[in-house]
Amino acid sequence: MAMTGRNATLAGLAAIVLWSTMVGMIRLVTESLGALGGAAMIYTCCSVLLFLTVGWPTLREFNRVYLLTGALMFAGYEVCFALAIGLATDARQAIEVGIVNYLWPCLTVLFAILFTGQRSSILFIPGIGLSIAGIALVLGGDTGLDVPGTIENIRTNPLSYALALLGAVIWSAYCTVTKLFAKGNNGITPFFMLTAASFWVLYLISDTEPLHLTLTGVVATLVAACAIGFGYALWNVGILHGNMTLLAAASYFTPVLSAAFSSLMLATALGVTFWVGTAIVCVGATVCWVATREPKKADEVTPPAASTPEVTITDKPQDRPSVRLRSRRNSSRGPTALGLRRRNHEAGAIDTH
């Protein structure tokens, strides 16, 4: 049965839901198998799943800059993200560091402006300000915007919060490198394998107790790997055939979904202040995205197309895709070049995790 645009969009939305469970899933696994051992198990299983579903790419076709720096950045981000959650002192702190990690959308826009010549409106400034204010509200606890309280909260476990922030910076840099050098190549499978290998090396050289596999730990590991792996697969379908604008907008509300799933899975109650702060983070990320969208002009209206442009994708959004659009050569009334550039600009903003 042919994939319709509606079904493809639903697949992309399902991917966002699956990725929203990552914080809770990783925390459940690491509570059973440890921060390093649990993460190593998750990414090993996920690598196998991606190899079976996405396959192995032809590496000689890759740009060397993307293959080397992209792989290191991807693995570095995943290590920071998983350890930030695994090393959190309790479930609430794990959810908090997950929200800190969602600074990456605003940082990605900032890097795009600085390094790729991305145009942006003045809305970018309040957008990043809202994101920072929302995170401060989340970290302030039930007291709200309390700078001393936020600092004290961070001091209880500075490593987890630092890893979450470093991960956001690394992922933003990875998105920039992908957009500049990926050229349509998808390195998600080897990148995940490098991530799994990195965790196993860290596990072997660290003073960590041997893994004690339990039924709960194994089941949680397999479920987490499926959520991540199938999330990538469904996202690819959504980007290829679905409504990219809708998926981009939906992806920036991932923090709310992530906090909701994590609260349920980890049996952790979150106060009103936390939810308000999380919502502000989402609004800030959305404003940053809107700031990069070029306004439509009367002379930019695209005439009806005889055929739909083909879309190719590189990586995910957690592997934030870089998207290219190619008009079919046999189309006599394809989209105008200006229309394609606008659609490509919209697609480039979809860099979800």
N, C-alpha and C positions, 0 to 999 in steps of 0.2 A: 504494500500500500504506500502510495507516495506521501511524503511528508508535507503537510500543509503549513502555511504560515502561522495559523493559529496554534497548531500542535507544536510547532517548533518554538514559538514564544512560550508556551506552557512548559516545554522542556527546559528552557532557559530560566524560567521562574523557579522550577523545581530544583535546579542547580543552586540557586541562591538560598533556598530553604535548606538544602543539604549542607552547604558550607556554613550556614548559621549554627549548625550543631557541632562544629569543630571544637570550640572551646570546651564545651561540656564533655564531649567524647574524649578529647586528649586528657582532660583532667581525670576522668574515670579510669582510663587506662594507666596513667602514671601513678594514681593512688594504689593500684594493684601491683604494677610491675616496676615502679620507680620512674623518675624523670627521664633518664637516659635509656634504660632498657625498654620502657614502654614506648618511647618515641621511636626507637630503632625498630621495634616490632611493627608499629603502625606503618612507617614509611617503607619497610621491606614488603609487607603485604600489599600496600598501595602500588609499589613499583611493579609487582607481579601482575596486579589487576590492570594497570595501564599498559603494560607490555602486551597483554592479551586483547585489550580493547582498542587502544590507540595504535599500538605497534611500535616498531623501531625505525627511526628516520634514517635517511642517507646522509651521514655526517659530512661527507665531502662536499655537499652542496651548501653547507652552512658558512656564513661569514665567520672568520676566526675570532673577531672581537666579540661577537655575540656568543659564540660557542664557549669561549674561555671565560670572559668576564660575566656573561649572562649565567653560566652554570654556577660559578662561584657565588654570585649575588643571590641566585635562587636558593642554593643550599644554605648560604649564610642566613637568609631571611627565615627559612623554615626552622633552622636550628634555634635562632633567637625566639621565634614565635612559640615553638613547642616547649622550650626550656623556661620561658617566662611564665607559662601556664603551669608547667610541672613543678617548678620551684616555689610557686606561691604558697604562703603559709596556710591558707585555708581557701575554701570554695569561693567566698566573696571576693577575696583578693585576686583569684584566678579570673573572675569575671571582670574585675576592674582593669587588670592588665590587658585583657582582650579589648576593652574599650580604648585604652591608650594606643593600642596598635592601629586603631582606625583613624589615626592622624594621617595615614598614608594617602588618602585621596587628595587632601589639601596639599601635601608635600609633593605629590605627583604633578599637580598643576603648577606649583612653584618651580619645580625642576624643568618642566616643559617650557615655562616662560623664560627661564634663565639659559637653557642649553639648546632648545630646539626652535626658538623663535615663535613659540605659540602666542597668539594674540589673546589678550584678556582685557576685560572691562574693569572698572574701579570696584565692581562687586567682589572681586577676589579678596580685597583687604577685609571687609566685614565677614566674608565667608571663613577665612582662616581664623579670624578673631573669635567667631562663634564656636568653632571647633575646639579651640584652646579653652574657652570659657566653659564649654560643656564638659570637657575632661576634668577641669578644675572642680566643677560642681560634683562630678561623680566621685573624685578622690577625696572631697571634703567630708564625705559621709553624711550622716543625718543632719549635720549642722549647716550644710549648704556651702556657699562660697566662703570658706574659712581658710585663709592662706596658712596660718600657723598649723591648723589641723591637717591640711593637705600635706605640708612638709613633714609633719610628724608621722602621718600615714605612710609616706614614701620611705621614711627612715626605718620603719619596721622591717622592710625587705627591699632595699634599694636595687639589688641585683635583678629582681623580676621586672620592676618598672623600667630600669635602664635597658634591659633586653627587649622589652616591648617597644620602647621608643627607638632603639637602634634598629630593630626589625622594620619599623615604619619607614625610617630613612633609607635602609637598604632596599626595601621593596620599591620605593619611589624611584631610586636610581636604576633598579632593574627594569622598571617600566620604561624609563627614558632610553636605556640601552636597547631594549627590545624594539621600541618604535623606530630607532635610528638604524639598527643593523640586522634585525631578524630577517627582513626581506621575504616574509611569508613562510619561513621554516618553523616547524613545531618541535621544540626540544624537550617537551614535558617529560617523556619517558626516561631519557638519560639523566635529566636534571633530578628527577625523583630518585633514581638509583644512586646518584652521587650524594644526595641528602641522606639516604639510608646508610650508605657506607660511612659517611661522616659521623652519624650517631653511633655506629658500631665501633668506630675508632675511639671516639670519646668514651664509650662505655668500657672498652678494654683497657684504656690507659688510666682510667679513674679508679679511685678506691671505692668501688661499688659492690654491694653484695650480689652474689649470683642470682639470676632470674629464678623466681619460684612461680612457675606457671600454674594458674588456677583456672577453673572453668569460667569464672566471672571475667578474669583478665583476658582469656583467649577470645571469648565472645565479644567483649567490648572492643578488643583490637580489630577483629574482623569487621564489626559494624562500623568502626571509625574509618577503616581502610575503604570500605564500600562507599561510605558517605563522601569521602574525598575523591575517590576514583570515578564513581558514577557522576559526581558533581562536575568533574572535568568533561566527561563524555557528553552529558546533557547540555552543558554550557556551549560546547562546540556546535551542537545541533541548533541551539537557539541563535547563536551569532550567525551561523551560515544561512538560516532560512527564516528566522523570526524577526520581530519588530525590535530593531536595535535601540531605538530611542526609548521605548518602554523598558527594556531590560537595563539600560544605563540608569534610568531614573530609579528603578526598583533596587538596583544593586547598592545604592547609597543609603538604603534603609536597613542594611544588613546588621548594624550594631543593635538595633532594637530587637530584631529577631534572634540574634545571637544571645543577647541578655535574657530574653524570654525563655529560650530553650535551655540555657545554662542554669537558670533559676529552677526550672522544673527538674532537670536531670540531676542537679547537685543538691536539690532540696534546700535551697537558700532563699530566704525572703529578702526582697529588695525594696527599699523605701521609695516614697514619692520623689524625693530629691534625686535619687539615682536615675529614675526614669525620665525626669525632666532634663537632667544633664545629658543622658543618652540621646534624647530627642533633639537637643540642641546640637550635638555632634553631627547627627544626620542632616539637620538643616544647614549647618555650616558646610558640610561636604557637598550638598546639593547646590548651594549658592556658588561655591567654587566652580562646580561643573557648568552652571548656567553662565558664569562669567567668561567661559571660553567659547561659548556658542555664538556664532556670527548671526546677526539679525538678518531675516529674510528681506530681500528687496523685490520691488515689482518686476525688475528686469531679470530676476534670477528664477522665475517660475519655470519649472521643468515641464516640458510637454509630455503628453502620454507616451509611454514606452511600449514598443511592440514586444519586447522581451525583457525579462528581469535580469539585472546585472549579476554576474557571478561573484561570490564572496569567498575569499580564502582567509584562513585564520592561522595564527602562529600558536600562541600559548593560551593559558587560561586567563581569566581575570585574575585566586589566592596568588596561574601563570599569566596574568593579565594579557589578553590578546592584543596583537597588533594586526590591524585589518586592512586588506587591500581590496579595492573594487575594480573589476575589469568588465567593460561592456563587451557583450558578445559581438564578434566581428560580423556575423551574418545578420545583424539587426539593422534594418534600414531606418528605423526611427528610435534609436536608443536614447538614453538620457544625455542631456547636454553635458559638456565638460564641466561647466560651472556647477550644474546639479550634482554631478559625481563628486566634485571636490567638497561640496557641502555635506553630502552623505558620508563621505570618508572622514570628514572632520567630526561628525557626530559619532561615528563608530570608534574613532580613536580615543574618545573619552571613556569608553567602557573598559576599565581596568579593575575589576572587582576582585577579592580573596576571601 
